[in-house]
Amino acid sequence: MGATSVRTSIAQSINVNAVKAFTQIGPERSLKFLKELGVTTVVETGNISDMNAAALALGGMTEGITPLEMAGAYGAFANGGCYNKPVSYTKVTDRNGEILLERVPQNKYVMDPGVAFIMMDILKSVVTSGSGRNAAIRGRSIAGKTGTTSERYDIWFAGLTPEYSASLWIGIDINLELGEGSLAAARLWGKIMTRVLEHMPESEFLPMPENVIRSGGEYFIEGTQWGSIYETRPVTEEDDEEIGEGEGETDVNESSPSDQTQSQTPTDPPANQQPEVPPSNPPSNPPVQKPPEEEPPPGWLF
């Protein structure tokens, strides 16, 4: 296959490039970022741990990951880098409207908004021209990522709309091979979210932040594009020979979830835009209405 871009690598699930990126970043930084995104199931110590590329780069984690945590983690990309801890309720009132229980969302920035925007745009390519094309919904902005384990024991689609983050897992407890791969998970996700969104107006993801530029048909954090201090040399025939054929267009190797449920957790709207939900038939789990007040540290990537 030769040298490929990050966008193509993610859209087509080229696993070898995920491993190459992991070897440059290292397990400690990868683990720290996962924890910032609310993932709690990483096994860090012992004879069998997840401190390796198979787990942290390809998703083959010992204890798996729940769809709820997966949806919460993906939501940070759509929220401009802000992670919202998933909650099952926001307010409980009695028949007189008196508040009995109230849950204040816990939000924190975990990555630079520019990084989140670029990752979101790449995840949109997964749906428009990659392995997640079955998740596309007419007239809607959709982003996401497929996942398939070895022998097709588990298939995933973690997807985003401007209003929601939703993660779907399909599998069998006793690890039987499924008849279809992750295209089936993407297709089911699309059908579910079509119903979820049917009474909501069309909307778009957050706009491009000021620290992002477009150069040569691709987005960059300003200062990392061609000609900057981070400039890399053009791809040569020697590069093609070194990289070789790669792994082909295979899906990422996510593990089965330890909590086998489908979940949805809302993503934040832009700071000055509230989602308009028709009162006649609102969704059962409305989006979070207010983004966090804090600003991310300047120049913070992740």
C-alpha positions as CSV (number, residue, x, y, z in Angstrom):
1,M,0.0,0.0,0.0
2,G,2.9,2.4,0.6
3,A,2.8,5.6,2.6
4,T,-0.6,6.8,3.6
5,S,-2.0,9.9,5.4
6,V,-3.5,9.8,8.9
7,R,-6.9,10.5,7.3
8,T,-6.7,7.5,5.0
9,S,-5.3,5.3,7.7
10,I,-8.2,5.9,10.0
11,A,-10.9,5.9,7.3
12,Q,-9.7,2.6,5.9
13,S,-8.6,1.1,9.3
14,I,-5.0,0.5,8.4
15,N,-3.8,-1.0,11.6
16,V,0.0,-0.8,10.9
17,N,-0.1,3.0,11.0
18,A,-1.9,3.0,14.4
19,V,0.9,0.9,15.8
20,K,3.6,3.1,14.3
21,A,2.0,6.2,15.9
22,F,1.8,4.3,19.2
23,T,5.4,3.5,19.2
24,Q,6.3,7.2,18.8
25,I,3.9,8.3,21.5
26,G,4.5,5.5,24.0
27,P,2.2,3.6,26.4
28,E,2.4,6.1,29.3
29,R,1.1,9.0,27.2
30,S,-1.5,6.8,25.5
31,L,-2.8,5.6,28.9
32,K,-2.9,9.1,30.3
33,F,-5.0,10.3,27.4
34,L,-7.4,7.3,27.7
35,K,-7.9,8.1,31.4
36,E,-8.6,11.7,30.6
37,L,-11.3,10.4,28.2
38,G,-13.0,8.5,31.0
39,V,-11.8,5.0,30.1
40,T,-11.4,3.0,33.4
41,T,-10.9,-0.6,32.2
42,V,-7.2,-0.5,31.2
43,V,-5.1,-3.2,33.0
44,E,-1.9,-1.5,33.9
45,T,0.1,-4.1,35.8
46,G,0.5,-7.9,36.1
47,N,1.7,-10.6,33.8
48,I,-1.1,-9.8,31.4
49,S,-1.6,-6.1,31.0
50,D,-2.7,-3.6,28.4
51,M,0.5,-1.6,28.3
52,N,1.2,-2.7,24.7
53,A,0.3,-1.8,21.1
54,A,-2.3,-4.6,20.8
55,A,-4.3,-3.1,23.6
56,L,-3.6,0.7,23.4
57,A,-3.2,1.1,19.6
58,L,-5.6,-1.5,18.3
59,G,-8.1,-1.9,21.2
60,G,-7.4,-5.5,22.2
61,M,-7.8,-4.7,25.9
62,T,-7.9,-7.4,28.5
63,E,-11.1,-6.3,30.2
64,G,-12.6,-4.6,27.1
65,I,-14.4,-1.3,27.3
66,T,-18.1,-0.5,27.9
67,P,-20.2,1.2,25.1
68,L,-21.0,3.9,27.7
69,E,-17.3,4.8,28.2
70,M,-16.7,4.6,24.4
71,A,-19.5,7.0,23.7
72,G,-18.3,9.4,26.4
73,A,-14.7,9.3,25.0
74,Y,-15.8,10.0,21.4
75,G,-18.0,12.8,22.6
76,A,-14.9,14.9,23.5
77,F,-14.1,15.1,19.7
78,A,-17.5,16.7,18.9
79,N,-17.3,18.9,22.0
80,G,-14.2,20.8,20.9
81,G,-12.0,18.8,23.2
82,C,-14.2,18.9,26.2
83,Y,-15.0,15.6,27.9
84,N,-18.5,15.3,29.5
85,K,-18.8,12.5,32.0
86,P,-21.9,10.5,31.0
87,V,-24.9,10.7,33.4
88,S,-28.2,8.8,33.4
89,Y,-30.3,11.8,34.5
90,T,-30.0,15.6,34.9
91,K,-33.0,16.3,37.1
92,V,-35.8,14.5,39.0
93,T,-38.9,16.5,40.2
94,D,-42.1,15.6,42.0
95,R,-45.6,16.3,40.7
96,N,-45.4,19.9,41.9
97,G,-42.1,20.6,40.0
98,E,-40.0,20.5,43.2
99,I,-36.5,19.2,42.4
100,L,-35.7,16.0,44.2
101,L,-32.4,15.1,42.5
102,E,-30.2,17.1,40.3
103,R,-27.0,16.1,38.6
104,V,-24.5,18.7,37.5
105,P,-22.5,17.6,34.5
106,Q,-18.8,17.1,35.1
107,N,-16.8,18.7,32.2
108,K,-13.1,19.2,31.5
109,Y,-11.0,20.0,28.5
110,V,-8.7,17.0,27.6
111,M,-7.4,18.2,24.2
112,D,-6.8,21.3,22.2
113,P,-10.0,22.3,20.3
114,G,-8.0,22.4,17.0
115,V,-6.9,18.8,17.5
116,A,-10.5,17.8,18.3
117,F,-11.7,19.6,15.1
118,I,-9.1,17.8,12.9
119,M,-10.0,14.4,14.4
120,M,-13.7,15.1,13.9
121,D,-13.1,15.9,10.2
122,I,-11.1,12.7,9.8
123,L,-13.9,10.7,11.5
124,K,-16.4,12.2,9.0
125,S,-14.3,10.7,6.2
126,V,-14.8,7.3,7.8
127,V,-18.5,7.7,7.1
128,T,-18.3,9.5,3.7
129,S,-15.7,7.3,2.1
130,G,-14.4,4.8,4.5
131,S,-15.4,1.7,6.6
132,G,-18.3,3.4,8.2
133,R,-20.3,4.4,5.1
134,N,-23.3,2.3,6.2
135,A,-23.8,4.8,9.1
136,A,-24.6,7.7,6.8
137,I,-27.9,9.5,7.3
138,R,-29.3,11.6,4.5
139,G,-29.1,15.3,5.4
140,R,-27.1,14.8,8.6
141,S,-23.5,15.4,9.6
142,I,-22.2,12.0,10.8
143,A,-18.8,11.0,12.0
144,G,-17.5,7.8,13.6
145,K,-15.3,4.7,13.6
146,T,-15.9,1.0,13.0
147,G,-14.2,-1.8,14.9
148,T,-13.9,-5.6,14.4
149,T,-12.1,-8.1,16.6
150,S,-10.3,-11.2,15.4
151,E,-12.6,-13.9,14.0
152,R,-15.4,-11.3,14.0
153,Y,-16.3,-12.1,17.6
154,D,-17.2,-8.4,18.2
155,I,-18.2,-5.6,15.9
156,W,-18.5,-1.9,16.8
157,F,-19.5,1.4,15.6
158,A,-18.9,4.5,17.7
159,G,-20.6,7.5,16.0
160,L,-21.2,11.2,16.4
161,T,-23.8,13.7,15.4
162,P,-23.8,17.4,16.4
163,E,-26.3,16.4,19.1
164,Y,-25.2,13.0,20.3
165,S,-22.4,10.5,20.8
166,A,-23.6,6.9,20.5
167,S,-21.7,3.7,20.7
168,L,-23.0,0.3,19.5
169,W,-21.5,-3.1,20.1
170,I,-22.7,-6.4,18.7
171,G,-21.4,-9.8,19.9
172,I,-22.1,-13.0,21.8
173,D,-20.9,-13.8,25.3
174,I,-19.2,-17.1,24.4
175,N,-17.3,-15.6,21.4
176,L,-19.0,-17.0,18.4
177,E,-18.0,-15.7,15.0
178,L,-20.6,-13.3,13.6
179,G,-21.9,-13.5,10.1
180,E,-21.0,-9.9,9.2
181,G,-18.3,-7.4,10.1
182,S,-18.5,-3.9,11.4
183,L,-20.4,-2.7,8.3
184,A,-23.4,-4.3,10.0
185,A,-22.8,-2.4,13.2
186,A,-22.6,0.8,11.2
187,R,-25.8,0.0,9.4
188,L,-27.7,-0.7,12.6
189,W,-26.3,2.5,14.2
190,G,-27.6,4.5,11.3
191,K,-31.1,3.0,11.6
192,I,-31.2,3.8,15.3
193,M,-29.9,7.3,15.1
194,T,-32.3,8.1,12.2
195,R,-35.2,7.5,14.6
196,V,-33.4,9.4,17.4
197,L,-32.9,12.5,15.2
198,E,-36.1,12.4,13.1
199,H,-37.8,15.3,15.0
200,M,-34.6,17.4,15.4
201,P,-33.5,20.1,13.0
202,E,-30.4,19.5,10.9
203,S,-27.3,21.0,12.4
204,E,-23.5,21.0,11.9
205,F,-20.5,20.2,14.1
206,L,-18.5,23.0,15.7
207,P,-16.7,25.4,13.3
208,M,-13.0,25.4,12.6
209,P,-11.0,26.9,15.5
210,E,-8.6,29.8,14.9
211,N,-5.5,27.7,15.4
212,V,-6.4,25.4,12.5
213,I,-5.4,26.1,8.9
214,R,-6.0,24.3,5.6
215,S,-2.9,23.6,3.4
216,G,-2.6,21.3,0.5
217,G,-6.2,20.0,0.9
218,E,-5.7,19.0,4.6
219,Y,-6.2,20.6,8.0
220,F,-3.2,21.3,10.3
221,I,-2.6,22.9,13.6
222,E,-1.0,26.2,12.6
223,G,2.8,25.7,12.6
224,T,2.7,22.0,11.8
225,Q,2.0,22.3,8.0
226,W,4.5,22.0,5.2
227,G,7.3,24.6,5.4
228,S,7.0,24.9,9.2
229,I,9.4,23.8,11.9
230,Y,7.8,20.4,11.8
231,E,8.2,19.9,8.1
232,T,8.7,16.4,6.9
233,R,10.3,15.4,3.6
234,P,8.3,14.2,0.6
235,V,7.5,10.5,0.3
236,T,10.1,8.7,-1.8
237,E,10.3,5.2,-3.3
238,E,12.5,4.2,-0.4
239,D,9.7,5.1,1.9
240,D,7.3,2.8,0.0
241,E,9.8,-0.1,0.3
242,E,10.3,0.5,4.0
243,I,6.6,0.7,4.8
244,G,5.6,-2.2,2.5
245,E,2.1,-3.4,2.0
246,G,0.9,-2.7,5.5
247,E,-2.1,-4.6,6.9
248,G,-4.6,-3.6,4.2
249,E,-8.0,-2.3,5.0
250,T,-8.8,-4.1,8.2
251,D,-10.9,-2.8,11.1
252,V,-9.5,-1.7,14.4
253,N,-9.3,-4.5,16.9
254,E,-11.6,-3.4,19.7
255,S,-12.3,-5.8,22.5
256,S,-15.8,-6.9,23.6
257,P,-17.4,-4.7,26.2
258,S,-17.5,-5.6,29.9
259,D,-21.0,-4.1,30.1
260,Q,-22.9,-5.3,27.0
261,T,-25.3,-2.4,26.4
262,Q,-25.9,0.1,23.7
263,S,-25.5,3.7,25.1
264,Q,-26.0,7.3,24.1
265,T,-24.5,10.3,25.8
266,P,-25.1,13.8,24.6
267,T,-22.5,16.1,23.1
268,D,-22.4,19.9,23.7
269,P,-23.8,22.4,21.2
270,P,-21.7,25.5,20.3
271,A,-21.5,28.0,23.0
272,N,-24.0,30.4,21.5
273,Q,-26.3,27.8,19.9
274,Q,-28.9,25.7,21.7
275,P,-30.4,22.7,20.0
276,E,-34.1,23.2,19.1
277,V,-36.0,20.2,20.2
278,P,-39.7,20.2,19.1
279,P,-41.7,20.0,22.4
280,S,-44.3,17.7,20.8
281,N,-41.9,14.8,20.6
282,P,-38.5,15.4,22.2
283,P,-35.8,12.7,22.5
284,S,-35.8,10.9,25.8
285,N,-32.2,11.9,26.5
286,P,-31.8,15.6,25.4
287,P,-28.4,17.1,24.7
288,V,-26.5,18.9,27.4
289,Q,-27.5,22.6,27.1
290,K,-24.6,24.5,28.4
291,P,-20.9,24.1,27.5
292,P,-18.2,24.5,30.2
293,E,-17.0,28.0,31.1
294,E,-13.3,27.2,31.3
295,E,-10.9,27.7,28.4
296,P,-8.3,25.2,27.4
297,P,-4.7,26.2,28.0
298,P,-3.2,27.9,24.9
299,G,-1.2,25.6,22.7
300,W,-2.3,22.4,24.6
301,L,-2.6,19.6,22.2
302,F,-3.4,16.6,24.4
